[in-house]
Amino acid sequence: MRCSAHILNLIAKDGLDVIKDEIHLITESVMYWTSPPKRAQTFNEAVKQLKLFVGKKLVLDCPTRWNYTYD
């Protein structure tokens, strides 16, 4: 018998599988902007110039942990 946490994990993974193409595009974009520090600085300057509210930093997800993808 599976525990509820394992079932919740399977449900979350199935849900994220539906939007895997979009997640891949976002991951590629985050990798592009965070790879060299200069690009990250350029991104932050663009955010300030556009007066956008950003509550979190760009972070790469971890494919084995769905909550990282959510974050």
TORMAR-655975 format. One record per atom (N, C-alpha, C, O): residue in three letters; residue number from 1; atom name; x, y, z. Coordinates in nm, 3 decimals. Each point is the difference from the previous one (the first is absolute). Layout:
<pamars>
@res:Ala n:NUM atom:CA east:X north:Y up:Z .
...
</pamars>
This chain:
<pamars>
@res:Met n:1 atom:N east:0.084 north:-0.119 up:0.000 .
@res:Met n:1 atom:CA east:-0.084 north:0.119 up:0.000 .
@res:Met n:1 atom:C east:0.088 north:0.125 up:0.000 .
@res:Met n:1 atom:O east:0.095 north:0.010 up:0.078 .
@res:Arg n:2 atom:N east:-0.128 north:0.082 up:-0.165 .
@res:Arg n:2 atom:CA east:0.082 north:0.122 up:-0.011 .
@res:Arg n:2 atom:C east:-0.044 north:0.103 up:0.103 .
@res:Arg n:2 atom:O east:-0.118 north:0.010 up:0.035 .
@res:Cys n:3 atom:N east:0.214 north:0.066 up:0.013 .
@res:Cys n:3 atom:CA east:-0.034 north:0.106 up:0.095 .
@res:Cys n:3 atom:C east:-0.054 north:0.121 up:-0.074 .
@res:Cys n:3 atom:O east:0.018 north:0.013 up:-0.121 .
@res:Ser n:4 atom:N east:-0.084 north:0.074 up:0.194 .
@res:Ser n:4 atom:CA east:-0.064 north:0.117 up:-0.063 .
@res:Ser n:4 atom:C east:0.103 north:0.095 up:-0.062 .
@res:Ser n:4 atom:O east:-0.028 north:0.064 up:-0.101 .
@res:Ala n:5 atom:N east:0.145 north:-0.054 up:0.162 .
@res:Ala n:5 atom:CA east:0.103 north:0.089 up:-0.056 .
@res:Ala n:5 atom:C east:0.047 north:-0.051 up:-0.136 .
@res:Ala n:5 atom:O east:0.024 north:0.078 up:-0.091 .
@res:His n:6 atom:N east:-0.012 north:-0.209 up:0.078 .
@res:His n:6 atom:CA east:0.042 north:-0.057 up:-0.128 .
@res:His n:6 atom:C east:-0.108 north:0.021 up:-0.106 .
@res:His n:6 atom:O east:0.032 north:0.032 up:-0.115 .
@res:Ile n:7 atom:N east:-0.156 north:-0.049 up:0.153 .
@res:Ile n:7 atom:CA east:-0.111 north:0.023 up:-0.094 .
@res:Ile n:7 atom:C east:-0.004 north:0.146 up:-0.042 .
@res:Ile n:7 atom:O east:-0.020 north:0.029 up:-0.118 .
@res:Leu n:8 atom:N east:0.038 north:0.063 up:0.213 .
@res:Leu n:8 atom:CA east:0.003 north:0.143 up:-0.033 .
@res:Leu n:8 atom:C east:0.115 north:0.030 up:-0.096 .
@res:Leu n:8 atom:O east:-0.016 north:0.079 up:-0.093 .
@res:Asn n:9 atom:N east:0.130 north:-0.141 up:0.116 .
@res:Asn n:9 atom:CA east:0.116 north:0.018 up:-0.088 .
@res:Asn n:9 atom:C east:-0.032 north:-0.047 up:-0.142 .
@res:Asn n:9 atom:O east:0.035 north:0.067 up:-0.097 .
@res:Leu n:10 atom:N east:-0.101 north:-0.182 up:0.084 .
@res:Leu n:10 atom:CA east:-0.036 north:-0.051 up:-0.133 .
@res:Leu n:10 atom:C east:-0.100 north:0.091 up:-0.070 .
@res:Leu n:10 atom:O east:0.009 north:0.022 up:-0.121 .
@res:Ile n:11 atom:N east:-0.105 north:0.031 up:0.196 .
@res:Ile n:11 atom:CA east:-0.099 north:0.092 up:-0.057 .
@res:Ile n:11 atom:C east:0.069 north:0.127 up:-0.050 .
@res:Ile n:11 atom:O east:-0.029 north:0.047 up:-0.110 .
@res:Ala n:12 atom:N east:0.119 north:0.008 up:0.191 .
@res:Ala n:12 atom:CA east:0.071 north:0.123 up:-0.039 .
@res:Ala n:12 atom:C east:0.084 north:-0.024 up:-0.125 .
@res:Ala n:12 atom:O east:0.002 north:0.084 up:-0.090 .
@res:Lys n:13 atom:N east:0.067 north:-0.195 up:0.084 .
@res:Lys n:13 atom:CA east:0.083 north:-0.030 up:-0.117 .
@res:Lys n:13 atom:C east:-0.086 north:-0.017 up:-0.126 .
@res:Lys n:13 atom:O east:0.038 north:0.047 up:-0.107 .
@res:Asp n:14 atom:N east:-0.152 north:-0.113 up:0.121 .
@res:Asp n:14 atom:CA east:-0.091 north:-0.014 up:-0.115 .
@res:Asp n:14 atom:C east:-0.051 north:0.135 up:-0.046 .
@res:Asp n:14 atom:O east:-0.012 north:0.026 up:-0.120 .
@res:Gly n:15 atom:N east:-0.019 north:0.061 up:0.215 .
@res:Gly n:15 atom:CA east:-0.048 north:0.134 up:-0.035 .
@res:Gly n:15 atom:C east:0.106 north:0.082 up:-0.071 .
@res:Gly n:15 atom:O east:-0.030 north:0.071 up:-0.096 .
@res:Leu n:16 atom:N east:0.153 north:-0.080 up:0.143 .
@res:Leu n:16 atom:CA east:0.108 north:0.073 up:-0.064 .
@res:Leu n:16 atom:C east:0.037 north:-0.058 up:-0.136 .
@res:Leu n:16 atom:O east:0.051 north:0.070 up:-0.086 .
@res:Asp n:17 atom:N east:-0.078 north:-0.199 up:0.068 .
@res:Asp n:17 atom:CA east:0.028 north:-0.064 up:-0.128 .
@res:Asp n:17 atom:C east:-0.086 north:0.059 up:-0.112 .
@res:Asp n:17 atom:O east:0.040 north:0.001 up:-0.116 .
@res:Val n:18 atom:N east:-0.158 north:0.047 up:0.151 .
@res:Val n:18 atom:CA east:-0.091 north:0.060 up:-0.098 .
@res:Val n:18 atom:C east:0.062 north:0.127 up:-0.060 .
@res:Val n:18 atom:O east:-0.022 north:0.031 up:-0.117 .
@res:Ile n:19 atom:N east:0.098 north:0.042 up:0.198 .
@res:Ile n:19 atom:CA east:0.059 north:0.126 up:-0.046 .
@res:Ile n:19 atom:C east:0.152 north:-0.009 up:-0.013 .
@res:Ile n:19 atom:O east:0.070 north:0.100 up:0.017 .
@res:Lys n:20 atom:N east:-0.020 north:-0.219 up:-0.047 .
@res:Lys n:20 atom:CA east:0.145 north:-0.020 up:-0.004 .
@res:Lys n:20 atom:C east:0.069 north:0.085 up:-0.107 .
@res:Lys n:20 atom:O east:0.113 north:0.043 up:0.020 .
@res:Asp n:21 atom:N east:-0.179 north:-0.018 up:-0.134 .
@res:Asp n:21 atom:CA east:0.061 north:0.083 up:-0.104 .
@res:Asp n:21 atom:C east:0.020 north:0.143 up:0.048 .
@res:Asp n:21 atom:O east:0.104 north:0.060 up:-0.025 .
@res:Glu n:22 atom:N east:-0.204 north:-0.007 up:0.095 .
@res:Glu n:22 atom:CA east:0.011 north:0.136 up:0.054 .
@res:Glu n:22 atom:C east:0.107 north:0.007 up:0.108 .
@res:Glu n:22 atom:O east:0.076 north:0.097 up:0.007 .
@res:Ile n:23 atom:N east:-0.071 north:-0.198 up:0.077 .
@res:Ile n:23 atom:CA east:0.102 north:-0.004 up:0.105 .
@res:Ile n:23 atom:C east:0.139 north:-0.005 up:-0.062 .
@res:Ile n:23 atom:O east:0.092 north:0.065 up:0.050 .
@res:His n:24 atom:N east:-0.076 north:-0.140 up:-0.156 .
@res:His n:24 atom:CA east:0.130 north:-0.008 up:-0.069 .
@res:His n:24 atom:C east:0.041 north:0.138 up:-0.053 .
@res:His n:24 atom:O east:0.115 north:0.040 up:0.014 .
@res:Leu n:25 atom:N east:-0.208 north:0.032 up:-0.074 .
@res:Leu n:25 atom:CA east:0.032 north:0.134 up:-0.052 .
@res:Leu n:25 atom:C east:0.038 north:0.095 up:0.112 .
@res:Leu n:25 atom:O east:0.094 north:0.079 up:-0.015 .
@res:Ile n:26 atom:N east:-0.165 north:-0.085 up:0.125 .
@res:Ile n:26 atom:CA east:0.033 north:0.086 up:0.114 .
@res:Ile n:26 atom:C east:0.136 north:-0.036 up:0.056 .
@res:Ile n:26 atom:O east:0.079 north:0.089 up:0.033 .
@res:Thr n:27 atom:N east:-0.050 north:-0.219 up:-0.021 .
@res:Thr n:27 atom:CA east:0.130 north:-0.045 up:0.051 .
@res:Thr n:27 atom:C east:0.113 north:0.048 up:-0.090 .
@res:Thr n:27 atom:O east:0.104 north:0.045 up:0.050 .
@res:Glu n:28 atom:N east:-0.123 north:-0.055 up:-0.181 .
@res:Glu n:28 atom:CA east:0.102 north:0.048 up:-0.094 .
@res:Glu n:28 atom:C east:0.022 north:0.151 up:0.016 .
@res:Glu n:28 atom:O east:0.113 north:0.047 up:-0.005 .
@res:Ser n:29 atom:N east:-0.221 north:0.027 up:0.024 .
@res:Ser n:29 atom:CA east:0.012 north:0.144 up:0.018 .
@res:Ser n:29 atom:C east:0.075 north:0.034 up:0.129 .
@res:Ser n:29 atom:O east:0.086 north:0.088 up:0.001 .
@res:Val n:30 atom:N east:-0.119 north:-0.157 up:0.107 .
@res:Val n:30 atom:CA east:0.069 north:0.024 up:0.127 .
@res:Val n:30 atom:C east:0.147 north:-0.035 up:-0.013 .
@res:Val n:30 atom:O east:0.085 north:0.073 up:0.051 .
@res:Met n:31 atom:N east:-0.053 north:-0.184 up:-0.119 .
@res:Met n:31 atom:CA east:0.141 north:-0.035 up:-0.020 .
@res:Met n:31 atom:C east:0.073 north:0.107 up:-0.079 .
@res:Met n:31 atom:O east:0.115 north:0.033 up:0.029 .
@res:Tyr n:32 atom:N east:-0.182 north:0.023 up:-0.130 .
@res:Tyr n:32 atom:CA east:0.061 north:0.105 up:-0.082 .
@res:Tyr n:32 atom:C east:0.032 north:0.123 up:0.085 .
@res:Tyr n:32 atom:O east:0.110 north:0.054 up:-0.007 .
@res:Trp n:33 atom:N east:-0.207 north:-0.011 up:0.087 .
@res:Trp n:33 atom:CA east:0.017 north:0.125 up:0.076 .
@res:Trp n:33 atom:C east:0.086 north:-0.014 up:0.123 .
@res:Trp n:33 atom:O east:0.052 north:0.100 up:0.050 .
@res:Thr n:34 atom:N east:-0.034 north:-0.221 up:0.002 .
@res:Thr n:34 atom:CA east:0.079 north:-0.016 up:0.122 .
@res:Thr n:34 atom:C east:0.139 north:-0.057 up:-0.024 .
@res:Thr n:34 atom:O east:0.080 north:-0.007 up:0.094 .
@res:Ser n:35 atom:N east:-0.050 north:-0.035 up:-0.216 .
@res:Ser n:35 atom:CA east:0.130 north:-0.064 up:-0.026 .
@res:Ser n:35 atom:C east:0.117 north:0.093 up:0.033 .
@res:Ser n:35 atom:O east:0.067 north:-0.023 up:0.101 .
@res:Pro n:36 atom:N east:-0.040 north:0.126 up:-0.179 .
@res:Pro n:36 atom:CA east:0.108 north:0.091 up:0.041 .
@res:Pro n:36 atom:C east:-0.058 north:0.112 up:0.088 .
@res:Pro n:36 atom:O east:-0.114 north:0.043 up:-0.022 .
@res:Pro n:37 atom:N east:0.190 north:0.003 up:0.119 .
@res:Pro n:37 atom:CA east:-0.048 north:0.107 up:0.089 .
@res:Pro n:37 atom:C east:-0.039 north:0.128 up:-0.076 .
@res:Pro n:37 atom:O east:-0.089 north:0.073 up:0.044 .
@res:Lys n:38 atom:N east:0.154 north:-0.046 up:-0.155 .
@res:Lys n:38 atom:CA east:-0.030 north:0.122 up:-0.076 .
@res:Lys n:38 atom:C east:-0.144 north:-0.003 up:-0.053 .
@res:Lys n:38 atom:O east:-0.069 north:0.102 up:0.002 .
@res:Arg n:39 atom:N east:0.023 north:-0.220 up:-0.049 .
@res:Arg n:39 atom:CA east:-0.137 north:-0.010 up:-0.049 .
@res:Arg n:39 atom:C east:-0.100 north:0.017 up:0.114 .
@res:Arg n:39 atom:O east:-0.105 north:0.063 up:-0.018 .
@res:Ala n:40 atom:N east:0.136 north:-0.118 up:0.133 .
@res:Ala n:40 atom:CA east:-0.089 north:0.016 up:0.116 .
@res:Ala n:40 atom:C east:-0.010 north:0.147 up:0.038 .
@res:Ala n:40 atom:O east:-0.107 north:0.048 up:0.034 .
@res:Gln n:41 atom:N east:0.218 north:0.023 up:-0.041 .
@res:Gln n:41 atom:CA east:0.000 north:0.143 up:0.029 .
@res:Gln n:41 atom:C east:-0.083 north:0.075 up:-0.104 .
@res:Gln n:41 atom:O east:-0.077 north:0.089 up:0.036 .
@res:Thr n:42 atom:N east:0.090 north:-0.123 up:-0.162 .
@res:Thr n:42 atom:CA east:-0.078 north:0.063 up:-0.106 .
@res:Thr n:42 atom:C east:-0.149 north:-0.026 up:0.020 .
@res:Thr n:42 atom:O east:-0.082 north:0.089 up:-0.019 .
@res:Phe n:43 atom:N east:0.048 north:-0.212 up:0.059 .
@res:Phe n:43 atom:CA east:-0.140 north:-0.034 up:0.026 .
@res:Phe n:43 atom:C east:-0.055 north:0.085 up:0.115 .
@res:Phe n:43 atom:O east:-0.110 north:0.054 up:-0.010 .
@res:Asn n:44 atom:N east:0.185 north:-0.043 up:0.118 .
@res:Asn n:44 atom:CA east:-0.044 north:0.078 up:0.116 .
@res:Asn n:44 atom:C east:-0.015 north:0.147 up:-0.036 .
@res:Asn n:44 atom:O east:-0.093 north:0.066 up:0.048 .
@res:Glu n:45 atom:N east:0.181 north:-0.013 up:-0.131 .
@res:Glu n:45 atom:CA east:-0.013 north:0.139 up:-0.043 .
@res:Glu n:45 atom:C east:-0.126 north:0.021 up:-0.084 .
@res:Glu n:45 atom:O east:-0.068 north:0.101 up:0.013 .
@res:Ala n:46 atom:N east:0.038 north:-0.197 up:-0.100 .
@res:Ala n:46 atom:CA east:-0.121 north:0.009 up:-0.082 .
@res:Ala n:46 atom:C east:-0.125 north:-0.005 up:0.087 .
@res:Ala n:46 atom:O east:-0.097 north:0.071 up:-0.027 .
@res:Val n:47 atom:N east:0.098 north:-0.153 up:0.130 .
@res:Val n:47 atom:CA east:-0.113 north:-0.009 up:0.092 .
@res:Val n:47 atom:C east:-0.021 north:0.134 up:0.070 .
@res:Val n:47 atom:O east:-0.113 north:0.048 up:0.011 .
@res:Lys n:48 atom:N east:0.221 north:0.013 up:0.034 .
@res:Lys n:48 atom:CA east:-0.009 north:0.131 up:0.068 .
@res:Lys n:48 atom:C east:-0.048 north:0.107 up:-0.097 .
@res:Lys n:48 atom:O east:-0.083 north:0.084 up:0.036 .
@res:Gln n:49 atom:N east:0.133 north:-0.085 up:-0.157 .
@res:Gln n:49 atom:CA east:-0.038 north:0.100 up:-0.099 .
@res:Gln n:49 atom:C east:-0.149 north:-0.011 up:-0.035 .
@res:Gln n:49 atom:O east:-0.066 north:0.102 up:-0.021 .
@res:Leu n:50 atom:N east:0.015 north:-0.223 up:0.014 .
@res:Leu n:50 atom:CA east:-0.141 north:-0.022 up:-0.032 .
@res:Leu n:50 atom:C east:-0.090 north:0.015 up:0.123 .
@res:Leu n:50 atom:O east:-0.123 north:-0.009 up:-0.010 .
@res:Lys n:51 atom:N east:0.185 north:0.030 up:0.127 .
@res:Lys n:51 atom:CA east:-0.073 north:0.017 up:0.126 .
@res:Lys n:51 atom:C east:-0.091 north:-0.120 up:0.029 .
@res:Lys n:51 atom:O east:-0.116 north:0.015 up:0.036 .
@res:Leu n:52 atom:N east:0.173 north:-0.134 up:-0.053 .
@res:Leu n:52 atom:CA east:-0.073 north:-0.123 up:0.028 .
@res:Leu n:52 atom:C east:0.027 north:-0.045 up:0.142 .
@res:Leu n:52 atom:O east:0.110 north:0.019 up:0.052 .
@res:Phe n:53 atom:N east:-0.210 north:-0.076 up:0.011 .
@res:Phe n:53 atom:CA east:0.019 north:-0.056 up:0.133 .
@res:Phe n:53 atom:C east:0.050 north:-0.143 up:-0.012 .
@res:Phe n:53 atom:O east:-0.065 north:-0.084 up:-0.062 .
@res:Val n:54 atom:N east:0.179 north:0.057 up:0.120 .
@res:Val n:54 atom:CA east:0.056 north:-0.135 up:-0.001 .
@res:Val n:54 atom:C east:0.023 north:-0.038 up:0.145 .
@res:Val n:54 atom:O east:0.084 north:0.057 up:0.069 .
@res:Gly n:55 atom:N east:-0.160 north:-0.156 up:-0.023 .
@res:Gly n:55 atom:CA east:0.012 north:-0.043 up:0.138 .
@res:Gly n:55 atom:C east:0.106 north:-0.105 up:0.023 .
@res:Gly n:55 atom:O east:0.046 north:-0.020 up:0.112 .
@res:Lys n:56 atom:N east:-0.008 north:-0.050 up:-0.219 .
@res:Lys n:56 atom:CA east:0.097 north:-0.108 up:0.014 .
@res:Lys n:56 atom:C east:0.109 north:0.012 up:-0.105 .
@res:Lys n:56 atom:O east:-0.015 north:0.068 up:-0.101 .
@res:Lys n:57 atom:N east:0.126 north:-0.137 up:0.128 .
@res:Lys n:57 atom:CA east:0.109 north:-0.006 up:-0.097 .
@res:Lys n:57 atom:C east:-0.027 north:-0.112 up:-0.100 .
@res:Lys n:57 atom:O east:-0.079 north:-0.090 up:0.027 .
@res:Leu n:58 atom:N east:0.145 north:0.096 up:-0.141 .
@res:Leu n:58 atom:CA east:-0.010 north:-0.108 up:-0.098 .
@res:Leu n:58 atom:C east:0.079 north:-0.121 up:0.052 .
@res:Leu n:58 atom:O east:0.118 north:0.011 up:0.031 .
@res:Val n:59 atom:N east:-0.185 north:-0.124 up:-0.021 .
@res:Val n:59 atom:CA east:0.061 north:-0.121 up:0.052 .
@res:Val n:59 atom:C east:-0.033 north:-0.116 up:-0.093 .
@res:Val n:59 atom:O east:-0.114 north:-0.012 up:-0.046 .
@res:Leu n:60 atom:N east:0.211 north:-0.070 up:0.017 .
@res:Leu n:60 atom:CA east:-0.024 north:-0.118 up:-0.083 .
@res:Leu n:60 atom:C east:-0.076 north:-0.106 up:0.080 .
@res:Leu n:60 atom:O east:0.020 north:-0.015 up:0.120 .
@res:Asp n:61 atom:N east:-0.106 north:-0.056 up:-0.190 .
@res:Asp n:61 atom:CA east:-0.075 north:-0.106 up:0.067 .
@res:Asp n:61 atom:C east:0.080 north:-0.128 up:0.005 .
@res:Asp n:61 atom:O east:0.104 north:-0.013 up:-0.065 .
@res:Cys n:62 atom:N east:-0.151 north:-0.079 up:0.143 .
@res:Cys n:62 atom:CA east:0.062 north:-0.132 up:0.013 .
@res:Cys n:62 atom:C east:-0.102 north:-0.102 up:-0.048 .
@res:Cys n:62 atom:O east:-0.106 north:-0.014 up:0.060 .
@res:Pro n:63 atom:N east:0.135 north:-0.059 up:-0.168 .
@res:Pro n:63 atom:CA east:-0.099 north:-0.091 up:-0.057 .
@res:Pro n:63 atom:C east:-0.049 north:-0.109 up:0.094 .
@res:Pro n:63 atom:O east:-0.110 north:-0.053 up:-0.018 .
@res:Thr n:64 atom:N east:0.189 north:0.018 up:0.118 .
@res:Thr n:64 atom:CA east:-0.041 north:-0.106 up:0.091 .
@res:Thr n:64 atom:C east:-0.084 north:0.052 up:0.117 .
@res:Thr n:64 atom:O east:-0.055 north:-0.079 up:0.077 .
@res:Arg n:65 atom:N east:0.045 north:0.210 up:-0.063 .
@res:Arg n:65 atom:CA east:-0.079 north:0.057 up:0.109 .
@res:Arg n:65 atom:C east:-0.098 north:0.101 up:-0.058 .
@res:Arg n:65 atom:O east:0.039 north:0.110 up:-0.038 .
@res:Trp n:66 atom:N east:-0.167 north:-0.146 up:0.032 .
@res:Trp n:66 atom:CA east:-0.100 north:0.084 up:-0.065 .
@res:Trp n:66 atom:C east:-0.019 north:0.131 up:0.073 .
@res:Trp n:66 atom:O east:-0.037 north:0.100 up:-0.063 .
@res:Asn n:67 atom:N east:0.061 north:-0.095 up:0.194 .
@res:Asn n:67 atom:CA east:-0.019 north:0.127 up:0.070 .
@res:Asn n:67 atom:C east:0.104 north:0.104 up:-0.043 .
@res:Asn n:67 atom:O east:-0.027 north:0.120 up:0.010 .
@res:Tyr n:68 atom:N east:0.142 north:-0.161 up:-0.058 .
@res:Tyr n:68 atom:CA east:0.097 north:0.094 up:-0.057 .
@res:Tyr n:68 atom:C east:-0.055 north:0.063 up:-0.128 .
@res:Tyr n:68 atom:O east:0.017 north:0.119 up:-0.023 .
@res:Thr n:69 atom:N east:-0.084 north:-0.200 up:-0.058 .
@res:Thr n:69 atom:CA east:-0.061 north:0.052 up:-0.122 .
@res:Thr n:69 atom:C east:-0.108 north:0.100 up:0.036 .
@res:Thr n:69 atom:O east:-0.012 north:0.104 up:-0.064 .
@res:Tyr n:70 atom:N east:-0.066 north:-0.134 up:0.164 .
@res:Tyr n:70 atom:CA east:-0.104 north:0.092 up:0.047 .
@res:Tyr n:70 atom:C east:0.060 north:0.132 up:0.046 .
@res:Tyr n:70 atom:O east:-0.051 north:0.106 up:-0.034 .
@res:Asp n:71 atom:N east:0.160 north:-0.113 up:0.112 .
@res:Asp n:71 atom:CA east:0.064 north:0.123 up:0.048 .
@res:Asp n:71 atom:C east:0.054 north:0.083 up:-0.115 .
@res:Asp n:71 atom:O east:0.057 north:0.106 up:0.023 .
</pamars>
